[in-house]
Each structure stands twice: as C-alpha cells, then as structure tokens.
Amino acid sequence: MRLAACIVVVAALALGEASAAAAPSAVPGTALSITPQPGGWRGMSGGEVVRYWTTGSDGAPRPASGAVFVPPGPAPAGGWPILVFEHGTRGLGPGCGGQAAPERAPFGKALEGEDRILRHFVSKGFAVVAPDYLGLGVFDTGPHPYLELTTEVSATLDLLRVARAAHPRLSRTWMVLGGSQGGQAALGIAHRQRNLMPELNFRGAVAIDPESDVEHLLPAAGPWGPDLPGEIGDALTAAVASILAGLRAARPDARVDDYLTPRGRRLLDGIGRLCLDAIVTRVHGIGIGDVLSKSLGDTHFRAALADYMGVPTGGFDAPILLLINATDLAVPSPLHAALAAQLAANHVRYRMVVGTGAHVQLNAAMWSALDCFLDEVRASVPS
C-alpha cells in the first residue's frame, strides 16, 4: 500500500558522518524517511524521496538517498516489475547525484533528458528505483567513492530493499539499467545480486557506454602524464583526480598520497565535495603530470585499484544488453570493444547494439532493443 505521509524513523535528516554512525537504528536497507512528492515532480506522479541506511566503504552504516517512482493505478497481477536506474558521473559531493534533490545537481539539461527516460520506463509499467550513490545525495558523508563497485552495489540494493518494504505492490521481478558510471554499476549489480538478493527474480542488465577497463590503463600514468591540451585534457584530469579522490577516501590502504605531488594533494583536498562541472573548472590547466609524483604502475596500487573499480566480465546469471557508441569520447571505443570481447570469451549471454552518437546517446535501433528488453522483463513477471 502506497505511503500517504512521510515516515520518519529518525528526527535529524541532515546527519553528519559522526552522528549517523552513532545512531542505534542504523541498519542497512532500512528507511530513515520516505517523503511523497507533489504531482509533477520530475514530470511524474507517484514520486518519493527516500532517505535510508546503507554501508560505507569501511563497512559501517552510512545514510544515503534516492528516488522511487510507482506507476499510477492498480498494479498488474504479480506486481509492478522494478527497473533500477543507475545515473552517470556527476561528481564527488553532496547533492550531485540528482535523484533525491535534482535542483542541486549539475547539468540541468542532462537531468531533463534523464527524467524523460524515467517517464518512459514508468509509462511502460515499471516502478523505478534510482539511488544517488553514497556521498552524492542529501547527506554529506565525505567524498563519493567514485567508481567503487562495492558501494555502488550496496547503495542500490539497500534502496531496493526499502522500496519493496514500503510498497507491497512491487514485484519480485527486476532489472537494472545505467549509463557511463551507471553502466559500470549496472554490470556490478548484475554480477553480485544473486549472492546479495537471491530471493528476488533478476532478469538482466542494460549498460549504456559503461566505464570499463580503466583500472588497466590508469597504472600507465605518472609524472610524464599523459597530458592533453584543452577541454579533453581538463576532462581527463578531472576523471583521474575523481578516481584518485574516491580511492583515497575509500581505501586508506592504497596510500594514494604517496603517489601525489604537493599540488596533487591540494587538488584532491579541494574537489571532494564538488560536482563534476566545478571539478572540471578546478582542474583547468592542470595536467596528470602535475598531480602524480611517481608511476601508478606498482603491484600494490594496481591491486587496490582493480579491487576498487574492476568490472566483472563473467559469472552472470541473466542476459546483458550493451548499447555502445563507437564514437564515444568519454569512454573510447577500444574500451567498449575490450569489454565485449571479455564477455564473449566468458560465454556471457549478451547482445550489443552499436551507434555513432555521443556518450550515452541512444539512437532508434538502441531504443528498439531497449524496449524489447523491457517487454521481455515485464512478460516474465509471474501472474
């Protein structure tokens, strides 16, 4: 039954990390509050802002936030199937995720496009569950552990638990979809869900231009760069600095500071609570060689990085749809090709549709494949 009022489990919603860790009811997968939103919020009815408990990089409880959308009207037999939506790269600080507090997030035009996609999913009869990820929502829990697969998965599955507990009309049948960082998260969730949520009926993942294999490239960086000119160079430095800032916050054992110049340490100190647009501005004119004091290629760093952000390429128990742009500049096509080759080598059930658009842009063939995937998931809901 849909909640008609805000359910508040704790009084203070602006929790800091210290007070959140001390709360006696901090059980991951339980709600702090569920706040129904007025009709028209993000262009839909049935939206809710959810504040809930999840798990931090250190295994301790942390507060997080996200959004849930339930289609109007009576649920079909078997309940509304669930589409978990994983957003793309937005930065490192509170408010950047754009799900619970879209007015605080960067890239307003991109968010408008995202909302149109979410409305499409709801119109197809899916309830949508959309996490902000750890550190990117309404709580300031320190720098977002950017591309850390473990906390992407836990923040998502804990929100899914809260949504299903609050809405008995939601089905056991679900899928996950994401682009860019969200595509990486979607693949990680598809791989780990069978051990973490075996009670549900997982039907597959859609990954749009997913981040992959960066953990194999980043160790080639060092004081020599690579340094690129102009906007491409700023974007590269922003991405590398964000990964290092997330790794530094999540994995003290990686000893990230040992690899940084004084300027690099100051940079990472200064971007931990910024969204991506501000990070790109902050790194303007700073090259990778200005940030790193030595190679990232030693065995210790490579192992920590792979454990932190490595994308699984085998061991899936449901199909994967890859929607890939060969002209993607954010995640270059050789990385997409490497991911597809690894999935094929591991006999993963996947289909790939290739376009020639910009990063995470969907063409007509991609939309057709996506709608077919949605139809198959919806048809699999037990009646």
C-alpha positions in Angstrom: 0.0 0.0 0.0 1.4 3.4 -1.0 2.6 5.5 1.8 0.5 8.7 2.1 2.7 10.5 4.5 6.3 11.0 5.4 7.5 8.1 7.5 10.3 9.4 9.8 12.4 6.9 11.7 14.9 9.4 13.0 14.4 13.1 13.5 17.6 14.6 12.2 17.8 14.3 8.4 20.9 16.4 7.9 23.1 13.8 9.6 26.8 14.2 9.6 29.0 11.2 9.4 29.8 11.1 13.1 26.1 11.3 14.3 25.0 8.9 11.6 27.5 6.3 12.7 26.3 6.6 16.3 22.6 6.1 15.5 21.3 2.9 17.2 18.8 2.1 14.4 21.4 2.3 11.6 20.5 -1.0 9.8 21.5 -1.0 6.1 18.4 -1.5 4.0 16.0 0.3 6.3 14.4 3.7 5.9 15.2 7.0 7.5 12.3 8.6 5.8 10.0 8.3 2.8 8.6 11.6 1.6 5.9 11.6 -1.2 6.5 14.3 -3.7 3.8 16.5 -5.3 2.4 15.6 -8.7 4.7 16.8 -11.5 7.9 16.3 -9.5 10.4 15.3 -12.2 7.4 15.3 -14.6 5.6 12.4 -13.0 3.2 11.5 -10.3 4.0 8.9 -7.7 7.5 10.1 -6.9 9.1 9.8 -3.5 12.4 10.9 -1.9 13.8 8.1 0.2 16.5 8.6 2.8 17.8 5.3 4.1 20.8 3.4 5.6 23.4 1.8 3.5 27.0 0.7 4.1 30.1 2.7 3.6 33.4 1.7 2.2 34.6 0.8 5.7 31.6 -1.5 6.3 30.0 1.0 8.7 26.4 2.2 8.3 26.0 5.5 6.3 22.9 7.5 5.3 22.1 7.8 1.6 19.2 8.9 -0.5 17.4 8.2 -3.8 14.1 8.4 -5.6 11.3 5.9 -6.2 8.5 6.2 -8.7 5.5 3.9 -8.8 3.1 3.9 -11.7 -0.4 5.2 -11.2 -3.4 2.9 -10.9 -3.8 -0.7 -9.8 -0.8 -3.0 -10.1 -0.9 -5.9 -12.5 -1.1 -9.5 -11.3 2.3 -10.2 -9.8 3.0 -6.6 -9.1 4.9 -3.8 -10.8 8.2 -5.0 -12.2 11.1 -2.9 -11.0 13.7 -1.0 -13.1 16.7 0.1 -11.1 18.2 3.2 -12.7 21.9 4.0 -12.2 22.9 7.5 -13.1 26.2 8.6 -14.7 29.2 10.5 -13.5 28.1 13.7 -11.6 31.0 14.5 -9.2 32.0 13.8 -5.7 29.9 15.9 -3.3 26.5 16.0 -1.7 23.7 17.0 -4.0 25.5 15.9 -7.2 23.5 12.7 -7.8 20.3 14.5 -8.8 17.8 11.8 -7.8 16.6 13.0 -4.4 17.5 16.6 -4.9 17.6 17.3 -8.6 17.6 21.1 -8.0 21.1 20.8 -6.5 22.7 18.7 -9.3 24.8 19.9 -12.2 24.0 19.6 -15.9 20.3 20.6 -15.8 19.8 19.7 -19.5 21.1 16.2 -18.9 18.8 15.8 -16.0 15.8 16.8 -18.1 16.8 14.1 -20.6 17.2 11.6 -17.8 13.7 12.5 -16.5 12.2 11.9 -19.9 13.8 8.4 -19.9 12.5 7.7 -16.4 9.0 8.7 -17.5 9.3 6.3 -20.4 10.1 3.4 -18.0 7.1 4.3 -15.8 4.8 4.5 -18.9 5.9 1.0 -19.8 4.6 -0.2 -16.4 7.9 -0.3 -14.4 8.4 1.1 -10.9 11.7 2.9 -10.9 14.3 2.9 -8.1 17.1 5.4 -8.5 19.9 5.8 -6.0 22.1 8.8 -5.6 25.0 6.6 -4.6 27.0 7.1 -1.4 28.0 10.7 -0.8 26.1 12.2 -3.8 22.7 12.6 -2.2 21.3 14.8 0.6 23.9 13.7 3.2 27.5 14.8 3.5 29.3 11.6 4.2 32.6 12.7 2.7 33.9 12.4 -0.9 31.9 10.0 -3.1 33.9 6.8 -3.7 33.8 7.3 -7.4 33.5 4.1 -9.4 33.9 1.9 -6.2 31.8 -1.1 -7.2 31.0 -2.3 -3.7 29.3 0.9 -2.5 27.5 1.4 -5.8 26.0 -2.1 -5.3 25.2 -1.7 -1.7 23.6 1.8 -2.1 21.4 0.4 -4.9 20.3 -2.9 -3.3 19.6 -1.2 0.1 17.3 1.3 -1.6 15.7 -1.6 -3.5 15.0 -3.3 -0.1 13.5 -0.1 1.3 11.3 0.4 -1.8 9.9 -3.2 -1.7 9.3 -3.0 2.0 7.3 0.3 1.6 5.4 -0.9 -1.5 3.9 -4.4 -1.4 2.7 -3.8 -4.9 6.2 -4.1 -6.3 7.1 -7.4 -8.0 10.0 -9.7 -7.1 11.0 -9.3 -10.8 13.5 -6.6 -11.5 16.3 -5.4 -13.9 19.0 -2.7 -13.8 19.9 -0.1 -16.3 22.6 2.6 -16.3 24.9 4.7 -18.5 28.6 5.7 -18.1 29.4 5.3 -14.3 25.9 3.9 -14.1 26.7 1.3 -16.7 29.6 0.1 -14.7 27.4 0.0 -11.6 24.7 -2.0 -13.5 27.2 -4.6 -14.5 28.5 -4.9 -11.0 24.9 -5.3 -9.6 24.1 -7.9 -12.3 27.1 -9.9 -11.1 26.6 -9.6 -7.4 22.8 -9.7 -6.9 22.5 -13.4 -6.9 24.5 -13.6 -3.7 23.2 -10.5 -2.1 19.5 -10.7 -3.1 18.8 -14.3 -4.1 15.2 -14.0 -3.0 14.3 -11.8 -6.0 13.8 -12.6 -9.7 16.6 -10.7 -11.5 16.0 -10.6 -15.3 19.0 -8.7 -16.6 21.1 -5.5 -17.1 21.3 -2.8 -19.7 24.6 -0.9 -19.8 24.9 2.2 -22.0 28.5 3.2 -22.8 29.7 1.7 -19.5 33.0 2.6 -17.9 35.3 -0.4 -18.1 39.0 -1.4 -18.1 40.2 2.0 -16.8 41.9 0.1 -14.0 44.2 -1.4 -16.6 45.0 1.9 -18.2 45.4 4.2 -15.2 48.6 2.4 -14.0 50.4 3.7 -17.1 50.1 7.3 -15.7 52.8 9.0 -13.8 54.8 12.3 -13.7 55.1 12.1 -17.5 51.3 12.3 -17.9 49.5 11.6 -20.2 48.9 15.4 -20.5 46.5 16.5 -23.3 45.6 20.0 -24.3 42.3 21.9 -24.0 38.9 20.6 -22.9 40.0 17.0 -23.5 42.9 17.4 -21.1 40.7 19.0 -18.5 38.2 16.2 -18.7 41.0 13.6 -18.4 42.5 15.3 -15.4 39.0 15.6 -13.8 38.3 11.9 -14.3 41.7 10.8 -13.0 41.5 13.1 -10.0 38.0 11.9 -9.2 39.1 8.3 -9.2 42.1 9.1 -7.0 40.0 11.2 -4.6 37.4 8.3 -4.3 40.1 5.7 -3.9 41.9 7.9 -1.3 38.7 8.2 0.8 37.6 4.6 0.5 40.8 2.7 0.7 43.4 4.2 3.0 45.5 1.0 2.4 46.0 2.2 -1.2 48.2 5.1 0.2 47.2 7.4 -2.6 49.0 10.4 -1.1 52.3 8.5 -1.7 51.8 8.9 -5.4 50.8 12.6 -5.4 52.8 15.8 -5.7 52.0 18.6 -3.2 49.9 20.2 -5.9 48.1 16.9 -6.5 47.3 16.5 -2.8 45.9 20.1 -2.7 43.8 19.3 -5.7 42.3 16.2 -4.2 41.7 18.0 -0.9 39.8 20.7 -2.8 37.4 18.6 -5.0 36.0 16.1 -2.5 32.7 18.0 -2.2 32.3 19.4 -5.7 30.1 18.3 -8.6 31.6 17.5 -11.9 31.2 20.9 -13.5 33.1 22.5 -10.7 35.8 19.8 -10.7 36.4 20.4 -14.4 36.7 24.2 -13.7 39.1 23.5 -10.7 41.5 21.3 -12.8 41.7 23.7 -15.8 45.2 23.8 -16.9 46.4 21.1 -14.6 47.9 18.0 -16.3 48.3 14.5 -15.0 52.0 15.1 -14.6 51.3 18.0 -12.2 49.3 15.6 -10.0 51.4 12.5 -9.8 54.9 12.2 -8.3 55.5 8.7 -9.4 54.1 5.9 -11.5 50.8 4.3 -10.6 52.1 1.0 -12.1 53.4 -0.8 -9.0 51.8 -4.0 -7.9 50.3 -2.6 -4.7 48.5 0.3 -6.4 47.3 -1.9 -9.3 45.8 -4.5 -7.0 44.0 -1.9 -4.9 42.6 -0.1 -8.0 41.4 -3.4 -9.6 39.6 -4.4 -6.4 38.1 -1.0 -6.1 36.6 -0.5 -9.5 37.1 -3.6 -11.7 34.1 -4.5 -13.9 33.2 -8.2 -13.8 33.2 -9.9 -17.2 31.9 -13.4 -16.2 29.7 -15.2 -13.8 26.4 -13.6 -14.8 23.1 -15.4 -14.4 20.9 -13.1 -16.6 21.3 -11.5 -20.0 23.1 -8.2 -20.7 22.2 -5.6 -23.3 25.2 -3.4 -24.3 24.3 -0.1 -26.0 27.6 1.2 -27.3 28.6 4.3 -29.3 31.6 3.7 -31.4 32.3 7.5 -31.5 32.1 7.8 -27.7 34.8 10.2 -26.5 34.2 9.8 -22.7 34.7 6.0 -22.8 36.7 5.4 -26.1 35.5 2.6 -28.3 38.6 0.3 -27.7 37.5 0.0 -24.1 34.0 -1.0 -25.2 35.5 -3.5 -27.7 37.6 -5.0 -24.9 34.6 -5.4 -22.6 32.6 -7.1 -25.4 35.5 -9.4 -26.1 35.8 -10.4 -22.5 32.1 -11.1 -22.2 32.2 -13.2 -25.3 35.2 -15.1 -24.1 33.4 -15.9 -20.8 30.3 -17.1 -22.7 28.1 -14.4 -21.2 24.6 -14.0 -22.7 24.8 -10.6 -24.2 23.6 -8.6 -27.1 25.3 -5.4 -28.4 23.8 -2.6 -30.4 26.3 -0.1 -31.8 25.6 3.5 -32.6 27.6 6.5 -33.7 26.4 9.1 -31.3 27.9 11.0 -28.3 28.4 9.4 -24.9 25.3 7.6 -23.7 23.2 8.9 -26.7 20.6 6.4 -27.8 19.6 6.0 -31.5 16.5 4.4 -32.9 18.0 0.9 -33.0 19.1 1.2 -29.4 15.7 2.4 -28.3 14.1 -0.6 -30.1 16.4 -3.1 -28.5 15.8 -1.4 -25.1 12.0 -1.6 -25.5 12.2 -5.3 -26.5 14.3 -5.9 -23.3 11.7 -4.1 -21.2 8.9 -6.1 -22.8 10.7 -9.4 -22.1 11.2 -8.4 -18.4 7.6 -7.4 -18.0 6.4 -10.6 -19.6 8.4 -12.6 -17.1 6.5 -11.3 -14.1 4.7 -14.3 -12.5 0.9 -13.8 -12.6 
